[in-house]
Every structure is written in structure tokens, then in C-alpha cells.
């Protein structure tokens, strides 16, 4: 099956005014009401300091914890809209991968298998046993790799606009794809000032290849996504994304898997979701209308509801494999 880069294009600035009310609406509980300093920790993993957030509300269930894994250029703050709601149901954690956020660079060259081992060792250090892994973009690539390396570690898997399919063709299609990668890299640099983030027009320029309607996202949320950009692991991680191909091993993933994609994702095409669904035996996909590469931030209320429903499903329950669109 031929997989091609996304044919979706960024929305024009005025299109944000036509988006529905749910787009960009803050989830409940509001992350702004959390004193995140109380939940930030560090742990040593393979000799490197790993920064992470760990939150659990009183009365949360005792099911497997939910561990969120960010994408290229990201940090744990990519999950600000999702951690408080998830913490009402389960223990919720999100880490900065080595070389990103406030985590140290790894001693070895960055690689997807290496990140997979790091996530597994992180779980081991914290005594987490089985976990639910939720990964966006490169974080989805890493989460799926953990499910392949250590199937006993992953109780279920959520891949959100995950890399790992068409990214393997980058070197064979440089003209078609490098422009998108360069544009995505440029957005982080363009947005790296509070002035840019406060003004809707600048938000659109800065994040237009990532979110469908950046002007509809709150400035403080956008700032939290990009202020830590330019971390030392970016270039190595970008190379790692293109140097690793695990498509032939996706059939080894045995846990229930939910694929969440924005239908207008300009970085990772919806066709990749189709291919993940075809290759992972127990997978189904959910497509979000008028949504880009970060559904968990663009439509956090819908994303959180779907995640919580997925967590509550009985593992042995029969499941409808038909595509769902919201």
C-alpha cells in the first residue's frame, strides 16, 4: 500500500471564525486551577534526569495509570488540557522525553527504540507495572514501540496523530515532505515570544501547520506549548523519526488500541491512521472533523470523553471496528 504525505493544507486565518464552539474550548477541570509545582518530580533513568508530572485526584480508580508521551519539539505541557480530567479517573503522568523539556539529553544517540526503552524503564523506576500509553505524533511512535518491545507493560494504547507510517518514506520523497518538516520546525521558532502568542495573527503564523485554527486557542495554552522549544534533542529526534521503520512489527501489538486523528492534519495524513488500523489487530480509529495535528488541545473536551470511555471498556468486550467521526 502506498502511503503519501498529507494533502491537507493549513486553514486560512479567517476560517477560525467559522469553527464550531467546541473547537478550542477549555476542558474541565481547567488546568489553570492546578498548582503544577506540587505535581512536578524528577527521576533518574539510565543515568539521566527525567522530568515528569504526576497527578491523581481523590477518589480516582485503581486501574492502570495513564502515561502521556509528547511529540517532537514538545514537553509534558502538551497534555495540560487532558491531565486534570484523566486524573479524576486514574493516576495520570506525563514525562519530558530525554533531550526535551527539562529532561537531560541521553548519553546515547536518540532513537525510537531507545526512547521506548526509556519509557519502559521510567515505568519500572516508578513501580507502575501495567500502564495505558497515550502518545501524540513522535510520542505515538514511541508508545507503539513500547507496546512492541514490552507487550506486558501496555494495558492499552492510544495513538494520537502518531508518526511511524509515512515518516518512513521521507528520504525517498524529499521534495514532497521536507517542506512540511521545515515548516513545522519554523513554526516553533516563529512563536518563541509572548508577543507572538498573544496576537491571533501571529498565533496563526506560528502554529498554522500544527493546529487547524490557532487563533481559537487561548494564548496561555499556546505559550505553554512552545516556550520550551529549541531543546537540544530536536535535531537528533528528527533524524531518529526518519531512520526507524517498525511497520512490519505493528502486528505484534496485542492490546486494545484507539487511533485518534484530526481529519485536516497537515503533518501526519489520515491515511496513516488507516494503515495503523490495518496493521494493528485490535485497533479502531476516531476521526475529528475540522481538526489538525493536536486533537487533544484543539478539542480537549471530546478527546477527554473518548479517552475516558476507552479506559472504561472491558478488555474482552466486543467492539465495533467501524470508523467513528466526531
C-alpha positions in Angstrom: 0.0 0.0 0.0 1.4 3.4 -1.0 1.4 6.0 1.8 1.8 9.6 0.8 2.3 12.8 2.8 -0.8 14.6 3.9 -2.6 16.6 1.3 -4.4 18.7 3.9 -3.5 22.4 3.8 -3.5 24.9 6.7 -6.7 26.8 7.1 -6.7 30.5 6.2 -6.8 32.9 9.2 -10.4 33.9 8.7 -11.6 30.3 8.9 -11.2 30.2 12.6 -14.3 32.5 12.9 -16.4 29.7 11.3 -15.2 26.9 13.6 -17.8 25.5 16.0 -17.9 26.5 19.6 -16.3 23.2 20.8 -13.1 24.0 19.0 -10.5 25.3 21.5 -12.9 25.2 24.4 -11.1 24.6 27.7 -11.7 21.2 29.3 -13.0 20.7 32.8 -11.4 20.7 35.3 -9.5 23.8 34.0 -5.7 23.2 34.0 -5.2 26.8 35.1 -6.6 25.9 38.6 -3.9 23.3 39.2 -0.7 24.2 41.1 1.5 22.2 38.9 4.6 22.7 41.1 3.1 20.3 43.6 3.0 17.6 40.9 6.4 18.0 39.2 9.1 15.5 40.0 12.4 14.1 38.7 13.7 10.5 38.5 16.9 9.0 37.3 16.5 6.8 34.3 19.7 5.2 32.8 21.8 7.9 34.4 19.8 10.8 33.0 17.4 13.1 34.9 13.8 12.8 33.7 11.3 15.5 34.5 7.7 14.4 34.8 4.3 15.4 36.2 2.2 13.0 38.3 -1.3 13.8 39.4 -4.2 11.9 40.8 -7.5 13.3 42.2 -9.0 11.9 45.4 -11.4 9.1 44.6 -9.7 8.1 41.3 -9.9 4.5 40.4 -7.1 1.9 40.9 -6.9 0.9 37.3 -3.6 1.1 35.3 -2.1 4.6 35.3 -2.3 6.7 32.2 1.1 7.8 30.9 1.2 10.6 28.2 4.1 10.9 25.8 4.6 14.1 23.9 5.7 14.7 20.3 8.7 16.2 18.5 9.5 19.6 20.0 7.1 19.1 22.8 7.1 18.5 26.5 4.7 17.3 29.2 2.7 20.6 28.8 1.3 19.1 25.5 -1.2 17.4 27.8 -2.3 20.2 30.0 -5.9 20.0 28.8 -6.0 16.3 29.4 -4.2 15.6 32.7 -6.7 17.1 35.2 -9.7 15.2 33.7 -7.8 11.9 33.4 -6.6 12.3 37.0 -10.2 12.2 38.1 -10.4 8.6 36.9 -6.8 7.3 37.2 -3.3 8.3 38.2 -2.1 10.4 35.3 1.5 11.1 34.4 3.4 12.8 31.6 7.1 12.9 31.1 9.6 15.0 29.2 11.5 12.6 26.9 15.3 12.9 27.1 16.5 16.0 25.3 13.2 17.8 25.6 11.5 20.0 28.2 13.6 19.8 31.4 14.9 16.3 30.9 18.6 15.8 30.3 20.0 14.6 27.0 20.6 10.8 26.8 24.1 9.5 26.9 23.5 7.5 23.7 22.2 8.8 20.4 18.5 9.4 20.4 16.5 6.7 18.7 12.9 5.5 18.7 13.9 2.1 20.3 16.0 4.0 22.8 13.0 6.2 23.7 10.9 3.0 24.0 13.3 1.5 26.5 13.4 4.8 28.4 9.6 4.9 28.8 9.7 1.3 30.0 12.5 2.0 32.5 10.6 5.1 33.6 7.7 2.9 34.5 10.0 0.4 36.2 11.5 3.1 38.4 8.1 4.4 39.5 6.7 0.9 40.0 3.9 1.5 37.6 3.6 -2.2 36.3 1.0 -2.0 33.5 0.0 1.4 32.1 -2.2 2.9 29.4 0.1 4.7 27.0 -1.1 7.8 25.1 1.2 9.3 22.6 0.9 12.2 20.1 3.0 12.4 16.9 6.5 11.2 17.7 5.2 10.2 21.1 2.7 7.9 19.4 5.7 6.3 17.5 7.4 5.8 20.9 4.3 4.5 22.6 3.7 1.9 19.9 7.3 0.9 20.1 6.9 0.2 23.8 3.9 -1.9 23.1 6.0 -3.9 20.7 9.1 -4.2 22.9 7.2 -4.9 26.2 3.6 -6.0 25.5 3.2 -6.9 29.1 3.8 -3.3 30.1 1.0 -1.8 28.0 -2.6 -2.5 29.0 -4.0 -0.4 26.2 -2.7 2.1 23.7 -3.9 5.5 22.3 -2.1 6.8 19.2 -2.9 10.5 18.5 -1.8 11.6 15.0 1.1 9.2 15.5 4.2 9.1 13.4 5.7 5.9 12.2 4.0 5.2 8.8 4.6 7.8 6.1 7.6 9.1 8.0 9.5 6.0 6.9 9.2 7.3 3.3 10.7 10.7 3.9 14.1 10.0 2.5 12.5 8.5 -0.6 10.2 11.5 -1.1 12.3 14.5 0.0 10.7 17.1 -2.3 7.2 16.3 -1.1 7.9 16.0 2.6 10.9 18.2 3.6 8.9 21.3 3.0 6.4 20.2 5.6 9.0 19.3 8.1 10.8 22.6 7.6 7.6 24.5 8.0 6.8 22.6 11.3 10.3 23.4 12.6 9.9 27.0 11.6 6.6 27.5 13.5 8.3 26.8 16.8 11.0 29.4 16.2 8.4 32.0 15.0 6.3 31.6 18.0 9.0 31.7 20.6 7.9 35.1 22.2 5.0 36.1 24.3 4.2 38.9 21.9 3.7 36.4 19.0 1.4 34.2 21.1 -0.8 36.9 22.4 -1.8 38.2 19.0 -4.2 35.9 17.0 -2.5 36.6 13.7 0.9 35.6 15.0 -0.5 32.5 16.6 -1.8 31.5 13.2 1.5 32.0 11.5 3.4 30.2 14.3 1.1 27.2 14.8 -0.8 27.0 11.5 0.8 23.7 10.4 0.1 22.1 13.8 -3.4 23.3 14.8 -6.3 23.8 12.4 -7.4 27.2 13.9 -4.6 28.5 16.2 -6.3 31.8 16.7 -9.1 30.0 18.5 -6.7 28.5 21.1 -6.1 30.5 24.3 -2.8 32.4 24.3 -1.6 31.0 27.6 -2.1 27.4 26.3 -0.2 28.2 23.1 2.6 29.7 25.2 2.9 26.6 27.3 3.3 24.5 24.1 6.1 26.4 22.5 8.1 28.3 25.2 10.4 25.3 25.7 11.1 24.8 22.0 14.6 24.7 20.7 15.7 22.0 23.2 18.9 20.1 22.3 17.2 16.8 21.4 15.2 18.2 18.5 17.6 17.5 15.6 18.6 14.1 16.8 14.9 13.1 17.4 14.0 14.3 13.9 16.7 12.1 12.4 15.5 9.2 14.6 12.0 9.6 13.2 13.2 9.0 9.7 15.7 6.3 10.4 13.4 3.7 12.0 10.7 1.6 10.4 8.6 -0.6 12.5 5.6 -1.2 10.2 6.3 -4.9 9.8 6.1 -5.3 13.6 2.9 -3.5 14.3 1.1 -6.8 14.1 2.8 -7.7 17.4 0.8 -5.1 19.3 -1.9 -7.2 21.1 -3.5 -4.7 23.4 -6.7 -2.7 22.6 -5.7 0.4 20.5 -7.5 3.6 19.8 -6.4 5.8 16.9 -7.3 9.5 17.2 -6.7 11.7 14.2 -7.7 15.2 13.0 -9.1 14.9 9.5 -7.2 18.1 8.5 -3.8 17.0 9.9 -1.2 18.7 7.7 1.8 16.8 9.2 0.6 13.2 9.5 -2.0 12.1 6.9 -5.3 10.4 7.8 -4.1 7.6 5.5 -1.6 6.8 8.2 -4.5 6.1 10.6 -5.9 3.7 8.1 -2.6 1.9 7.9 -2.2 1.7 11.7 -5.7 0.3 11.9 -5.0 -2.3 9.1 -1.7 -3.5 10.7 -2.7 -3.5 14.5 -5.1 -6.4 15.1 -7.2 -4.9 17.9 -7.3 -1.2 16.7 -10.1 1.2 15.7 -9.9 4.8 14.7 -11.7 8.0 15.6 -11.5 11.0 13.3 -12.2 14.5 14.4 -13.7 17.0 11.9 -12.1 20.4 11.3 -9.1 19.4 13.4 -5.3 19.4 12.9 -2.3 17.6 14.4 -3.1 18.1 18.1 -6.7 16.9 18.7 -6.1 16.7 22.5 -5.5 20.5 22.5 -7.9 21.6 19.7 -10.9 19.6 21.0 -9.9 18.6 24.5 -13.5 18.0 25.8 -14.2 15.5 23.0 -10.8 13.9 23.3 -11.1 13.5 27.1 -14.6 12.0 26.8 -13.4 9.5 24.2 -10.3 8.6 26.3 -12.3 8.1 29.5 -14.8 5.9 27.6 -11.9 3.8 26.2 -10.4 3.4 29.7 -13.7 2.1 31.0 -14.2 -0.5 28.3 -14.0 -4.1 29.3 -10.9 -5.6 27.6 -12.8 -8.7 26.4 -15.9 -6.8 25.3 -16.9 -7.0 21.6 -16.0 -3.8 19.8 -17.3 -2.1 16.8 -14.5 -1.7 14.3 -16.3 0.8 12.1 -14.7 4.2 11.7 -16.2 6.9 14.0 -16.2 10.6 13.2 -16.9 13.4 15.7 
